[in-house]
């Protein structure tokens, strides 16, 4: 099993992403193959990890996929790597509200039997750091804190004081990063600007962070610490096995043709580009294992769906930041609306939901859903235990799912809409024909049956109708 460590912190904002991304970039620059991971449902940090590692950043979230899948998913994601760097979420022991740390960095570190590196924001810290470290190290004996990285150190004298505090409690200092605004990544209302949107600047930022970590962190000591993790024995997660284990799944021949149909492998278009960056690597792997061919479409730039598209996945992202460009791409909006009207399965989450609405902040969207979306000042954030409100292309009515909400928009639906979900406090989302759209982000590895059901629905797409001049509704009409 590959060596590994977890990058943790006492709280959010201490610099976990900077240190984790920098370690990945610095180790890769030395010729080491690094597998990057992120604890929790966050989609943004893995984008920077992927830039640094040159391979997909993956998530490990026990709440969304179940604790029993964490080690198998990790083993799947580290194939071909020499070391794994796992960035934590929030503070080390922070997890789902109302639980004793479910989904926390500490839980994942324990499941992986991985040592933790604690990143400390040194601003305003002195000898009292020793008390903080003493408390964190002793709070849960199952979590092994193997060292400290001091971040935002003010001066050589400041660093000396902090190193003395760490020595008092017997924790080695693996590195000390100076205060440097150049190491910051741009942020906005939901956290960091995504790597896909930041473009060349993101590449430059990752390079600068990697150089800083290489200069100020003892990489050899980090590698030695990671090497102390014991072997893990669970077999790697296998998307084909997950699909095969789904009860009542469609039987597929070796040629990829569902028995009883004449169709070949259905083409599932998955939205990407700068507006739709919130997706999990395992989703595409499960779609392919279920018998689909996957093609990426960028709703900002592409004016047509991939040839032969018979289903569409619209993941989350920041369409509100690209609303004018999405509205200007009328040919693709028309194609999406026509595909949905034809009866194709469409799976839209959060940003995808906004794209299917009539309008977003006054800009015309696809008009598939009778709803209008606007930015709001209220952050909606948290895990949700949801029950499917109706049969759909993804779930039978009554199916139970745990997902996550993360948005600052509000949706004003029309009358008579069928909701996608029931949960404590109300309903949410839309089921319309074979369209399933909601704010709820789900992890397909935790719900492989939804993927097999979706691909099966894609094989049943009716032949195109000769609808002339079909267009999405325009804002203001």
PAKE-669943 format. One record per residue (C-alpha): x, y, z; residue number from 0. Coordinates in Angstrom, 3 decimals, decimal comma, padded with zeros to 6 digits, always signed. Each point is the difference from the previous one (the first is absolute). Layout:
% residues N
X; Y; Z; NUM
...
//
This chain:
% residues 477
+000,000; +000,000; +000,000; 0
+001,208; +003,487; -000,848; 1
+001,383; +002,244; +002,771; 2
-002,356; +002,772; +001,066; 3
-000,677; +002,930; +002,288; 4
-002,873; +002,321; +000,831; 5
+000,369; +003,796; +000,006; 6
-002,162; +001,295; +002,852; 7
-000,458; +003,229; +001,976; 8
-001,560; +001,291; +003,224; 9
-002,593; +001,964; -002,010; 10
-000,981; +001,168; -003,464; 11
+002,186; +002,706; -001,519; 12
+003,314; -001,205; +001,428; 13
+001,463; -000,826; -003,418; 14
-000,752; -003,697; -000,589; 15
-000,564; +000,517; -003,721; 16
+003,235; +001,966; -000,377; 17
+002,060; -002,636; +001,813; 18
-001,696; -003,023; -001,581; 19
+000,188; +001,423; -003,530; 20
+003,588; +001,106; +000,584; 21
+001,039; -003,423; +001,266; 22
-001,590; -001,680; -003,011; 23
+001,715; +002,397; -002,438; 24
+003,376; -000,132; +001,769; 25
+000,047; -003,788; +000,210; 26
-001,035; -000,322; -003,633; 27
+002,805; +002,391; -000,993; 28
+002,415; -002,475; +001,616; 29
-001,354; -002,757; -002,233; 30
-002,334; -001,573; +002,569; 31
-003,420; -001,221; -001,160; 32
-002,546; +001,531; +002,390; 33
-003,661; -000,949; +000,415; 34
-002,038; +002,956; +001,331; 35
-003,152; -000,255; +002,120; 36
-002,358; +002,359; +001,812; 37
-002,099; -000,878; +003,055; 38
-003,659; +000,974; -000,305; 39
-002,232; +001,143; -002,872; 40
+002,175; +002,929; -001,144; 41
+000,459; +000,227; -003,794; 42
+002,285; +003,028; -000,170; 43
+003,160; -001,120; +001,774; 44
+000,289; -003,214; -002,066; 45
+000,289; +002,162; -003,119; 46
+003,199; +001,551; +001,355; 47
+001,191; -003,417; +001,168; 48
-000,484; -001,326; -003,525; 49
+002,072; +002,846; -001,475; 50
+002,766; -000,735; +002,476; 51
-000,058; -003,797; -000,395; 52
-000,770; -000,398; -003,701; 53
-002,754; -002,501; +000,858; 54
-003,584; +000,303; +001,301; 55
-000,620; +001,309; +003,488; 56
-002,436; -002,288; +001,821; 57
-002,276; +000,414; +003,013; 58
-000,309; -002,181; +003,096; 59
-003,299; +000,712; +001,757; 60
-001,325; -002,634; +002,429; 61
-003,326; +001,824; +000,309; 62
-000,742; -000,139; -003,736; 63
+001,449; -003,409; -000,886; 64
+000,088; -001,889; +003,320; 65
+003,034; -000,620; +002,199; 66
+000,339; -003,508; -001,437; 67
+000,887; +001,429; -003,431; 68
+002,767; +002,393; +001,097; 69
+002,920; -002,438; -000,057; 70
-001,139; -001,667; -003,284; 71
-000,431; +003,402; -001,673; 72
+003,406; +001,044; +001,287; 73
+001,583; -003,214; -001,321; 74
-001,656; +000,635; -003,377; 75
+001,263; +003,575; -000,137; 76
+003,631; -000,745; +000,907; 77
+000,654; -002,448; -002,832; 78
+003,312; +000,898; -001,618; 79
+000,987; +002,437; +002,760; 80
+002,857; -000,118; +002,489; 81
-001,508; +002,251; +002,650; 82
-003,436; +001,407; +000,801; 83
-000,715; +003,451; +001,416; 84
-003,463; +000,331; +001,550; 85
-001,188; +003,536; +000,760; 86
-002,394; +000,177; +002,926; 87
-003,172; +002,047; +000,438; 88
-000,615; +002,810; +002,523; 89
+001,609; -000,712; +003,388; 90
+001,455; -003,442; +000,689; 91
-002,970; -001,220; +002,047; 92
-002,791; +001,938; -001,762; 93
-002,594; -002,210; -001,698; 94
-003,683; -000,131; -000,707; 95
-001,948; +002,165; +002,428; 96
-001,801; -002,059; +002,623; 97
+002,410; -002,944; -000,189; 98
+003,214; -000,872; +001,780; 99
+002,228; +000,953; -002,913; 100
-001,612; -001,981; -002,817; 101
+001,739; +000,955; -003,243; 102
+002,808; +001,814; +001,807; 103
+003,664; +000,025; -000,923; 104
+000,624; -001,971; +003,174; 105
-002,391; -002,752; -001,098; 106
+001,647; -000,329; -003,419; 107
+003,510; +000,064; +001,498; 108
-001,034; -002,798; +002,345; 109
-001,590; -002,076; -002,765; 110
+003,169; +000,376; -002,100; 111
+002,320; -000,518; +003,001; 112
+001,842; +003,065; -001,340; 113
+002,152; +002,417; +002,004; 114
-001,189; +003,607; +000,073; 115
+002,002; +003,151; -000,621; 116
-001,565; +002,921; +001,886; 117
+000,130; +003,337; -001,849; 118
-000,054; +002,879; +002,495; 119
-000,739; +003,620; -000,872; 120
+002,894; +001,657; +001,876; 121
-001,465; +003,515; -000,031; 122
-000,338; +001,123; +003,610; 123
+001,443; -003,256; +001,318; 124
+002,841; -000,318; +002,521; 125
+000,798; -002,482; +002,755; 126
-003,732; -000,655; +000,464; 127
+000,258; -002,068; -003,165; 128
+001,355; -002,765; +002,239; 129
-003,335; -000,177; +001,843; 130
-001,934; -000,142; -003,248; 131
+002,176; -002,821; -001,347; 132
-000,180; -001,873; +003,314; 133
-003,796; +000,112; -000,138; 134
-000,263; -001,123; -003,602; 135
+002,470; -002,842; +000,428; 136
-001,723; -001,366; +003,101; 137
-003,637; +000,495; -000,993; 138
-000,345; -003,259; -001,954; 139
+002,740; -002,627; +000,407; 140
-001,112; -001,678; -003,251; 141
+001,254; +003,027; -001,967; 142
+003,784; +000,139; -000,258; 143
+001,340; +003,533; -000,510; 144
+003,495; -000,513; -001,390; 145
+001,171; +003,568; -000,507; 146
-000,830; +003,664; -000,442; 147
+000,274; +002,461; -002,874; 148
+000,055; +003,614; +001,157; 149
-001,778; +002,282; -002,459; 150
+000,137; +003,799; -000,341; 151
+003,061; +000,393; +002,225; 152
+000,888; +003,664; +000,541; 153
+003,772; -000,041; +000,539; 154
+003,009; -002,145; +000,894; 155
-000,495; +000,825; +003,685; 156
-003,695; -000,908; -000,231; 157
+000,927; -003,336; -001,548; 158
+002,503; -000,665; +002,802; 159
-002,674; +000,574; +002,670; 160
-002,439; -002,298; -001,793; 161
+002,583; -002,763; -000,450; 162
+000,754; +000,148; +003,721; 163
-003,723; -000,381; +000,758; 164
-000,225; -003,063; -002,264; 165
+003,087; -001,497; +001,653; 166
-001,657; +000,350; +003,428; 167
-002,676; -002,490; -001,010; 168
+002,320; -002,200; -002,070; 169
-001,461; +000,680; -003,453; 170
+002,498; +000,523; -002,816; 171
-000,283; +003,058; -002,232; 172
-000,001; -001,216; -003,595; 173
+000,052; +003,487; -001,496; 174
-000,701; +003,691; +000,499; 175
-001,586; +002,056; -002,783; 176
+000,399; +003,798; +000,130; 177
-002,845; +002,442; -000,427; 178
-000,270; +000,520; -003,741; 179
-003,106; +001,382; -001,763; 180
+001,304; -001,485; -003,267; 181
-000,902; -003,455; +001,323; 182
-003,697; +000,866; +000,318; 183
-002,550; -001,358; -002,466; 184
-002,918; +002,308; -000,988; 185
-003,230; -000,623; +001,886; 186
-003,660; +000,958; -000,334; 187
-003,410; -000,782; +001,482; 188
+000,385; -003,803; +000,178; 189
+003,724; -000,207; +000,717; 190
+002,950; -000,067; -002,361; 191
-000,316; +000,809; -003,681; 192
+000,099; -003,326; -001,811; 193
+003,180; -001,053; -001,747; 194
-001,850; -000,326; -003,319; 195
-001,124; +003,646; +000,182; 196
+003,296; +001,331; +001,313; 197
+001,729; -001,459; -003,088; 198
+003,645; +000,907; -000,541; 199
+000,005; +001,949; +003,257; 200
-000,948; -003,194; +001,855; 201
+002,909; -001,847; -001,604; 202
+002,346; +002,822; +001,047; 203
-001,429; +000,025; +003,536; 204
+000,494; -003,749; +000,378; 205
+003,568; +000,323; -001,247; 206
+000,723; +002,828; +002,463; 207
-001,538; -001,940; +002,888; 208
+002,050; -003,071; -000,932; 209
+003,195; +002,043; -000,120; 210
-000,749; +001,538; +003,410; 211
-000,661; -003,385; +001,599; 212
+003,152; -001,454; -001,554; 213
+002,001; +002,894; +001,457; 214
-001,526; +000,054; +003,492; 215
-001,151; -003,566; +000,745; 216
+002,204; -003,030; +000,662; 217
-001,332; -002,242; -002,748; 218
+002,191; -002,920; +001,040; 219
-001,501; +000,117; +003,493; 220
-003,502; +000,140; -001,491; 221
+000,707; -003,071; -002,138; 222
+001,413; -001,875; +003,014; 223
-003,112; +000,824; +002,024; 224
-002,294; -001,180; -002,809; 225
+001,980; -003,235; -000,151; 226
-000,937; -000,856; +003,591; 227
-003,610; -000,733; -001,015; 228
-000,679; -003,756; +000,266; 229
-001,269; -002,123; -002,918; 230
-003,718; +000,061; -000,813; 231
-001,574; -003,289; -001,042; 232
-003,368; +000,954; -001,529; 233
-000,273; -000,599; -003,775; 234
-000,303; +003,073; -002,255; 235
-003,415; +001,342; -000,873; 236
-001,087; -001,375; -003,386; 237
-002,687; +001,856; -001,985; 238
-000,816; -003,100; -002,039; 239
-000,544; -002,042; +003,165; 240
-002,159; +002,771; +001,478; 241
-002,188; +000,013; -003,099; 242
-000,208; -003,786; -000,079; 243
-001,182; -000,063; +003,616; 244
-003,017; +002,270; -000,640; 245
-003,196; -002,073; +000,348; 246
-002,107; -000,155; -003,161; 247
+002,558; +001,787; -002,165; 248
-000,367; -000,370; -003,806; 249
+001,929; -002,955; -001,401; 250
+002,607; +001,271; -002,479; 251
+001,701; -002,099; -002,644; 252
+003,733; +000,058; -000,642; 253
-000,612; +002,422; -002,866; 254
-001,587; +002,445; +002,431; 255
-003,565; -000,517; -001,274; 256
-002,751; -000,408; +002,619; 257
-001,852; -003,275; -000,598; 258
-003,290; +000,584; -001,772; 259
+001,067; +003,223; -001,746; 260
+001,625; +000,749; -003,301; 261
+001,903; +002,999; +001,259; 262
+003,733; +000,091; +000,598; 263
+001,682; +001,704; +002,921; 264
-001,916; +003,204; +000,736; 265
+001,894; +003,286; -000,105; 266
-000,247; +001,922; +003,279; 267
+001,081; +003,617; -000,333; 268
+001,510; +001,478; +003,174; 269
+000,214; +003,790; +000,288; 270
+003,451; +001,381; +000,758; 271
+001,993; +003,147; -000,668; 272
+000,261; +002,996; +002,331; 273
-003,698; +000,113; +000,969; 274
-000,418; -003,655; +001,027; 275
+002,988; -001,236; +001,978; 276
-001,645; -001,808; +002,931; 277
+000,204; -003,692; -000,778; 278
+001,511; -003,199; +001,336; 279
+002,419; -002,130; -002,038; 280
-001,857; -003,129; +001,117; 281
-003,186; +001,237; -001,708; 282
+001,500; -000,303; -003,471; 283
+001,570; -003,342; +000,929; 284
-003,380; -001,353; +001,107; 285
-001,771; +001,321; -003,109; 286
+002,483; -001,863; -002,189; 287
-000,238; -003,145; +002,116; 288
-003,793; +000,134; -000,323; 289
+000,329; -000,096; -003,793; 290
+000,152; +003,643; -001,105; 291
+002,445; +001,926; -002,141; 292
+000,752; +003,351; +001,670; 293
+000,616; +003,218; -001,936; 294
+000,719; +003,424; +001,523; 295
-001,889; +003,096; -001,141; 296
+000,848; +003,574; +001,013; 297
-003,247; +002,035; +000,147; 298
+001,973; +003,241; -000,174; 299
+001,752; -000,798; -003,287; 300
-001,542; -003,035; -001,744; 301
-003,010; +000,743; -002,168; 302
-001,176; -003,605; -000,365; 303
-000,278; -003,082; +002,150; 304
+002,374; -002,875; -000,831; 305
-001,202; -002,112; -002,904; 306
-002,453; -002,673; +001,069; 307
-000,645; +001,453; +003,465; 308
-002,790; -001,925; +001,694; 309
+000,452; +001,241; +003,593; 310
+001,456; +003,064; +001,686; 311
+001,727; +000,595; +003,338; 312
+000,171; +003,628; +001,162; 313
+002,183; +000,104; +003,142; 314
+000,433; +002,893; +002,370; 315
+002,299; +002,930; -000,464; 316
-000,264; +003,749; -000,281; 317
-002,416; +000,714; -002,873; 318
-000,918; +003,230; +001,786; 319
+003,509; +001,268; -000,810; 320
-000,478; -000,869; -003,694; 321
-003,700; +000,751; -000,433; 322
+000,493; +002,465; -002,861; 323
+002,166; -002,428; -001,984; 324
-002,394; -002,877; +000,635; 325
-002,915; +002,160; -001,127; 326
+001,889; +001,069; -003,127; 327
+000,457; -003,641; -001,032; 328
-003,563; -000,332; -001,229; 329
+000,666; -002,961; -002,323; 330
+001,032; -002,237; +002,890; 331
-002,832; +001,190; +002,236; 332
-002,360; -000,913; -002,811; 333
+001,611; -003,429; -000,383; 334
-000,251; -000,716; +003,736; 335
-003,659; +001,039; +000,091; 336
-000,770; -002,174; -003,027; 337
+001,817; -002,988; +001,521; 338
-002,018; +000,282; +003,204; 339
-003,273; +000,406; -001,925; 340
+000,853; -003,123; -001,988; 341
+000,041; -002,003; +003,241; 342
+003,725; -000,408; +000,579; 343
+001,114; -000,529; +003,593; 344
+001,564; +003,169; +001,403; 345
+001,770; +000,087; +003,370; 346
+000,621; +003,532; +001,273; 347
+001,526; +000,957; +003,353; 348
+000,159; +003,525; +001,431; 349
+001,705; +001,937; -002,820; 350
-001,658; -002,338; -002,482; 351
-003,364; +000,770; +001,582; 352
+000,583; +003,726; -000,577; 353
+000,916; -000,623; -003,646; 354
-003,285; -001,838; -000,600; 355
-002,103; +002,850; +001,447; 356
-001,701; +002,649; -002,142; 357
+002,484; +002,610; +001,125; 358
+002,880; +000,655; +002,381; 359
+000,375; +003,540; +001,310; 360
-002,004; +001,262; -002,962; 361
+002,044; -001,936; -002,597; 362
-001,798; -002,554; -002,163; 363
+000,810; -003,629; +000,751; 364
-001,387; -003,201; -001,524; 365
-003,625; +000,364; +001,105; 366
-000,351; -003,716; +000,718; 367
-001,289; +000,762; +003,508; 368
-002,727; +002,459; +000,912; 369
+002,185; +001,920; +002,433; 370
+002,068; +003,149; +000,382; 371
+003,297; +000,152; +001,908; 372
+001,671; +002,966; +001,660; 373
+003,077; +000,580; +002,132; 374
-000,776; +000,481; +003,683; 375
+001,956; +001,114; +003,044; 376
-000,766; -003,228; +001,846; 377
+002,374; -002,959; +000,038; 378
-001,728; -003,390; -000,025; 379
+002,484; -002,599; +001,194; 380
-000,120; -003,462; +001,517; 381
-000,688; -003,692; -000,366; 382
-003,567; -001,124; -000,663; 383
-001,714; -003,353; +000,522; 384
-002,453; -000,050; -002,888; 385
-002,776; -002,275; -001,258; 386
-000,865; -000,126; -003,708; 387
-003,412; +001,643; -000,386; 388
-000,851; -001,643; -003,343; 389
+001,194; -002,587; -002,466; 390
+002,696; +001,432; -002,260; 391
+002,783; -000,984; -002,372; 392
+002,287; -000,225; +003,057; 393
-002,030; -001,304; +002,936; 394
-003,231; -001,830; +000,769; 395
-002,378; +001,869; +002,289; 396
+000,950; -000,571; +003,606; 397
+003,719; -000,543; -000,617; 398
+002,148; +001,441; +002,787; 399
+003,118; +002,034; -000,777; 400
+002,431; +002,133; +001,980; 401
+001,196; +003,049; -001,921; 402
+001,448; +003,453; +000,534; 403
-001,237; +003,529; -000,735; 404
+002,357; +002,915; -000,667; 405
-001,347; +003,120; -001,730; 406
-000,919; +003,672; +000,282; 407
-002,828; +000,049; -002,504; 408
-003,760; -000,177; +000,407; 409
-002,470; -001,640; -002,364; 410
-003,565; +001,177; -000,600; 411
-001,921; -002,940; -001,510; 412
-003,218; +000,167; -001,943; 413
-003,229; -001,635; +001,137; 414
-000,568; -003,740; +000,080; 415
+003,620; -001,115; -000,166; 416
+000,783; -003,542; +001,183; 417
+002,849; +000,147; +002,530; 418
+003,038; -002,239; -000,225; 419
+000,547; -000,411; +003,743; 420
-001,735; -000,014; +003,349; 421
+002,047; +000,704; +003,097; 422
-000,517; +001,372; +003,457; 423
-001,340; +003,492; -000,471; 424
-001,493; -000,313; -003,463; 425
+000,556; -000,963; -003,620; 426
+002,526; +000,983; -002,645; 427
+000,794; -000,389; -003,668; 428
-001,926; -001,132; -003,054; 429
-000,991; -003,202; -001,718; 430
-001,438; +000,701; -003,435; 431
-000,225; -002,881; -002,431; 432
+003,493; -001,473; +000,069; 433
+001,581; +003,189; +001,345; 434
+001,259; -000,197; +003,583; 435
+001,301; +003,356; +001,233; 436
+000,743; +001,235; +003,506; 437
+002,454; +001,881; +002,184; 438
+001,089; -003,254; +001,636; 439
+003,502; -001,231; -000,871; 440
+000,338; -003,776; +000,235; 441
+003,030; -002,265; -000,350; 442
-000,690; -002,734; -002,567; 443
+002,410; -002,393; +001,738; 444
-002,450; +000,024; +002,898; 445
-002,969; -000,509; -002,347; 446
+001,128; -002,228; -002,909; 447
-003,581; -001,133; -000,597; 448
-000,885; +003,547; -001,113; 449
+002,656; -000,180; -002,718; 450
-001,146; -003,368; -001,335; 451
-003,602; +001,207; -000,032; 452
+001,043; +003,171; -001,852; 453
+001,976; -001,879; -002,672; 454
-002,864; -002,472; -000,454; 455
-002,354; +002,942; -000,577; 456
+002,425; +001,363; -002,606; 457
-000,348; -003,215; -002,042; 458
-003,749; +000,554; -000,217; 459
+000,116; +003,454; -001,594; 460
-002,676; +000,388; -002,679; 461
+001,015; +000,859; -003,550; 462
+000,283; +003,740; -000,717; 463
-003,181; +001,824; -000,923; 464
+000,018; +002,432; -002,906; 465
-000,620; +003,039; +002,172; 466
+000,803; +003,109; -002,010; 467
+001,124; +003,196; +001,664; 468
-000,155; -001,294; +003,594; 469
+001,641; +002,529; +002,310; 470
+000,365; +000,510; +003,745; 471
-002,068; +002,704; +001,634; 472
+001,675; +003,392; +000,039; 473
+000,113; +002,228; +003,045; 474
-002,501; +002,829; -000,184; 475
-002,386; -001,665; -002,417; 476
//
